[in-house]
Amino acid sequence: MTQVVLGENEGIDSALRRFKCQVSKAGILADVKYHRHFETPIEKRKRKAVAARRTRRFK
């Protein structure tokens, strides 16, 4: 759960910016996009293959 506590003289803009940064670091938006609709088995295999290639490249 992502949470941002406002500082004493902090504006809402900077708090919103910090919240967006924390959400992107936590990977919440990517997870929501993956679970947005039903994924066929072929799409799932393709996504896993791309992820495997990505992890192999950075090892």
C-alpha positions in Angstrom: 0.0 0.0 0.0 1.5 3.3 -1.1 1.1 6.2 1.3 2.3 9.8 1.4 2.2 11.9 4.6 2.1 15.6 4.0 4.8 17.7 5.5 4.1 20.8 7.6 4.4 23.4 4.8 4.3 21.1 1.9 2.1 21.8 -1.1 -0.3 19.3 -2.6 1.6 19.4 -5.9 4.8 18.1 -4.4 2.9 15.5 -2.4 1.2 14.3 -5.5 4.6 14.2 -7.3 6.0 12.0 -4.5 3.0 9.8 -4.6 3.3 9.2 -8.3 7.0 8.4 -7.9 6.3 5.9 -5.2 3.5 4.2 -7.2 5.8 3.9 -10.3 8.6 2.5 -8.1 6.3 -0.1 -6.6 5.1 -1.2 -10.0 1.5 -0.8 -9.2 0.5 0.7 -12.6 2.3 -2.1 -14.5 0.4 -4.7 -12.5 -2.9 -3.0 -13.1 -2.2 -3.0 -16.9 -1.5 -6.7 -16.9 -4.7 -7.5 -15.0 -6.9 -5.1 -17.0 -8.4 -7.7 -19.3 -8.4 -11.4 -19.9 -5.1 -12.7 -21.3 -5.2 -15.6 -23.8 -2.6 -18.4 -23.3 -0.7 -17.2 -26.4 -0.5 -13.7 -25.1 0.7 -15.0 -21.7 3.5 -17.1 -23.3 4.6 -14.1 -25.4 4.7 -11.8 -22.3 6.7 -14.4 -20.3 9.1 -14.9 -23.2 9.8 -11.2 -23.4 10.3 -11.0 -19.7 12.7 -13.9 -19.7 14.7 -12.3 -22.5 14.8 -9.0 -20.5 16.1 -10.8 -17.4 18.7 -12.8 -19.3 20.0 -9.6 -20.9 20.6 -7.9 -17.6 22.2 -10.8 -15.7 
